[in-house]
Amino acid sequence: MSEVDDNALRLPWHDNLWSHMAAGLAADRVAHGLLMAGTPGVGKRRFAWRVVSALLCRQPTATGDACGTCAGCRQRAAATHPDISRLTPEDSGKAIKVDQVRRFSHTLHLTPQYSTGRIGWIDPADALSISAANSLLKTLEEPPAGCHIVLISDRVSALLPTIRSRCQIWTVPAADPEAARRWLTAQDFDASGVDPDSLRAPLALRARRDADAVNLMAQWDKDLARLLARRANPLNVAERAYEAERRLWVDWLYRRCNDLLLATLDAAPATLDGAIADGARRLGRRRIEAWSRHVSNAARTAGTNADWRLVVESVFIELSQYVAEATRKP
Ligand SMILES: [Zn+2]
């Protein structure tokens, strides 16, 4: 969970829960086994990582949060902190096995590098097989001095009662719909038409949108490859792009302009569709540069009253013309 920056860990609907945690942190009486519960999409992992960050910090702030600048914070942010041990399924969606738990427990008993103590991160805790869970019990009951074990689960009821009873349970609440709407809007997420129930799990909403965006971009890539091969009608391609969120499409378009140019230098990113790279080489650098200028002008109208459908169409019609020209005289 180190890919999220520290500010993104502070979710407004966690404020109340955090104030209790911060009091515990300040008084140095945070339980050694912490079970983070709550429905999917409410930010359990962010809350848990915020706690871990605070536990590993040498000079927490007034709100109890990690400072972000001490040696411990820097190593944590760089994902090189020596005192964090993770226990997760070896294959996503599979069970955590008993020999993994043995290795994990062994690591937690080693002397920590820093005086802040070791952290064990178990995610998701409901993936522990029964024998794995049993093998964890002793460590959970008598953890090494200064060690904290953080367990995360969407389905606390699926955990062995003996695991649950050895942990302090922190239930991360669902978001207040209005707070969630404000937070999502600040993240460039248009939440205007979203129903209040879905707003209670804002991170699930965002994950779904990101997955949708991946699918959309794959479709646009396919369209671009077909346009470059003269196998698509620019107006049909424009129709699909027109319906999408403008910012997402413009970002994609800029990125692909750049990729096309790189492809003519044989420096395209390895992830670029081979058919697009071939198309770029057939088109040639000069035509791609000319099209890129047109794209920049078009993109600048995204926030204006310009007829967006015509703008999007012009982008693909122009590209088709260059492709036709390149086919006539390569
Ligand atoms: Zn710090």
Residues whose N, C-alpha, C, O or C-beta is under 5 A from the ligand:
A	BS01	ZN	C57 R58 Q59 A66 C67 G68 T69 C70 C73
